[in-house]
Amino acid sequence: MSRKTFPLVAIAAMTMASVTVPGVHGAAALAQVANDQLMQAEASELVPQIPDMISEPVVQPLAADSDAAPVLTEAGSLAELVGMVDTDTPLDAELRCLAGAVYFEARGEALDGQLAVAQVIINRTEDGRFPRSYCGVVRQKGQFSFMRGRSMPQVRDGSAAWARAVAIAQIAHRGLWESEAGDAVFFHARYVSPGWSRTKTRLARIDTHIFYR
């Protein structure tokens, strides 16, 4: 509970009544006046003050998100989406590895076949049996025949095939289009029949490749 502060006039009146005013009746009258003032002061402290109401709504401005990634307009087909992707932006090392794998492994295939190859690489990074990065998956020994040891051959940066591979890599990386390969982590060309394929679950045949889990 907060301490009450009495008005100076009331304290002065009480002092005068008890010290300076002669006579019983005069002192009693002044004491009554002081008592009335004290009661009024206490009563005023118990009455809550009604705050002024604000008639205008208070709106907090939203902070501008300057780092938000641009949203691609919904595309009607994978080909349309590929045409909407900016392929002139420089790629980091990981996306370049992903695009390179698409370029060398499937550049002659339809777009859905290229996307399926990219999806397998992405799926492998999320599977504990494989490296955790795109470059690690692509460079893993004995996995991709186009690799020269741990090095990728030189791509033709200005070619239409490379531009498509870059677009497909970005689409797969950002999850902008669902691939028919699903959660596949293995694939091979349809004109070969490796022994390991008999121990895997076949998921799809897309263009020149067959995909497994």
C-alpha positions, 0 to 999 in steps of 0.5 A, spaced: 500 500 500 502 506 498 503 512 503 498 517 503 500 525 502 496 529 506 495 536 504 499 542 507 493 546 509 490 540 513 496 539 517 497 547 518 489 547 520 491 541 525 497 545 528 493 551 529 487 548 532 492 544 537 497 550 539 495 557 537 487 557 538 485 559 545 479 556 547 475 549 547 470 551 542 475 554 537 480 549 537 474 544 536 471 548 530 478 548 527 479 541 528 473 539 525 475 543 519 481 539 518 478 533 519 473 534 513 479 536 509 483 530 510 476 526 509 476 529 502 483 528 500 483 521 502 476 520 498 479 523 492 485 518 492 480 513 491 477 515 485 480 512 479 482 517 474 479 516 467 484 516 461 483 519 455 480 514 450 484 514 443 479 515 437 484 513 432 487 506 431 494 505 433 498 501 427 505 498 428 508 499 421 511 492 419 519 492 418 521 491 410 524 484 409 529 486 404 532 479 404 526 475 402 527 471 396 522 473 390 516 469 389 516 465 382 509 466 379 505 459 378 507 456 372 503 451 368 508 446 366 516 445 368 518 448 361 514 454 363 518 454 370 524 453 367 523 459 362 522 463 368 528 462 372 534 467 372 540 463 370 545 469 369 546 469 377 552 466 379 552 460 382 555 458 389 559 451 389 554 447 391 549 449 386 554 448 380 555 441 382 548 440 382 547 443 375 554 440 373 551 433 374 544 434 371 548 437 365 553 431 364 548 426 366 542 428 363 542 434 358 540 430 352 533 428 356 527 431 357 526 436 362 522 431 367 528 426 366 533 432 368 529 434 374 529 427 376 537 426 376 537 432 380 532 430 385 536 423 386 542 428 388 538 432 393 535 425 396 542 422 397 544 428 401 538 427 406 540 419 406 545 417 411 549 413 407 551 418 402 555 425 403 551 431 406 553 436 400 551 436 393 559 436 391 560 430 396 555 426 392 557 428 385 564 426 387 563 420 391 567 415 388 564 410 382 557 414 382 557 418 376 561 416 370 562 423 367 567 424 373 574 424 372 577 422 379 574 428 383 574 433 378 568 435 373 569 436 366 569 443 363 562 445 361 560 450 356 557 456 360 554 459 354 550 454 351 542 453 352 544 446 355 547 449 361 542 454 362 537 449 362 541 445 367 542 451 371 534 452 371 533 445 373 538 445 379 535 451 382 528 448 381 530 442 384 534 445 390 528 450 392 523 445 391 519 448 386 516 442 382 515 435 384 519 430 381 516 423 378 523 420 381 520 421 388 524 419 394 529 415 389 536 415 391 539 410 385 538 410 378 541 407 372 540 407 364 535 403 362 539 400 357 543 396 362 541 392 368 546 392 374 546 387 379 544 391 385 538 393 381 535 387 383 535 388 391 532 395 390 525 398 390 523 400 383 519 407 383 519 410 376 522 410 369 523 417 366 526 418 359 532 414 359 533 412 366 530 407 371 529 410 379 530 406 385 529 407 392 
